[in-house]
Amino acid sequence: MVNTAETTELRAALMAEAERLGFAAVGFASAQDDPVRASRLHSWLGDGHHGSMEWMEARADVRQGPQSLWPQAQSVIALGMSYAPHDDPLVLEDYPDRGRISVYARGKDYHDTVKKKLKALARWLVAQAPQSELKVFVDTAPVMEKPLGEAAGIGWQGKHTNLVSREQGNWLFLGAIYTTLRFEADAPHDDRCGSCNACQTACPTNAFPAPYKLDARRCISYLTIEHKGPVAEEFRAALGNRIYGCDDCLAVCPWNKFARDAATHRDFLPRAELTAPRLDELLQLDDAGFRQLFSGSPIKRIGRDRFVRNCLYAAGNSGDRALLAQVNALVTDSDPVVSDAAHWAAERLRAAT
């Protein structure tokens, strides 16, 4: 066993190594399951707010806490890597002929970048404490990174349910390391939202039934990324020109004024062709063209059909009758969801003055 003095020294060295690897935030929490966090998860699932994300419900038993997933875990190392944008993510709202892609998806796939750095930190930790065991997680595992980040003191879950940092705003990619080492835990972060409700009022689809609660079924990020069928007509106009994700609730958070530009992470720099893509060009993508354009991008995982569906909704909202040719060409698309979106968009454009 590593004694207390050794883990205190190791803790400080680990924080320095994490910073060297590019992590902007690091904190420590106990790996014990928290009944409050577990109750909130099961309540959210019970309300059906996860929509069609069956994977959230299927592994809820191990998602509810670190030791439910791995009983040997003693500590959680919560980490955040900044992807703070250089520009205002909301600027493209005034350019309806362009598609709006969420900031996190304009560069390389963050899963690969963050996991590579986490593995490097894990190798370093094992070299320092060979008797220890650990597991690394980035987003796709049944891990509640945001509540754990709050417990580890690197931020708090804001009223939009995302993690907010006093130093980084809410532009953080999160990861976690579970370890058998016993580190002194940091104090949980205090909630600093106060009376602010900017994120609540900014949501175009009223996806927050109450502060700190998100109904994914109304969330544009969910609708454009996770939802596989036609988007309900009540939400289509509210999508505007958002074709992959939504940054509105994140972008208006006042704490972002303290965020440092993440340009030092080259992987997160936006690709020029994804900063303000033209809808007329995106509507012409076939499967091969889609795969080529989004190679190495998280967008690739939703596939051509779902992406073009999103672009058709954006075209219908654009009021740009010049897009009718591309839209009409998709009315007979082999995918019925794309065809449905094309019919809707064509009707909207024909009615545009």
Secondary structure, 3 states (H helix, E strand, C coil): CCCHHHHHHHHHHHHHHHHHCCCCEEEEEECCCCHHHHHHHHHHHHCCCCCCCHHHHHCHHHHCCHHHHCCCCCEEEEEEEECCCCCCCCHHHHCCCECEECHHHCCCCHHHHHHHHHHHHHHHHHHHCCCCCEEEECCCCCCCHHHHHHHCCCCEECCCCCEEECCCECCEEEEEEEECCCCCCCCCCCCCCCCCCHHHHHCCCCCCCECCECCHHHCHHHHHHHCCCCCCHHHHHHHCCEEECCCHHHHCCHHHHHCCCCCCCHHHCCCHHHHCCEHHHHCCCCHHHHHHHCCCCHHHHHHHHHHHHHHHHHHHHHCCHHHHHHHHHCCCCCCHHHHHHHHHHHHHHHHCC
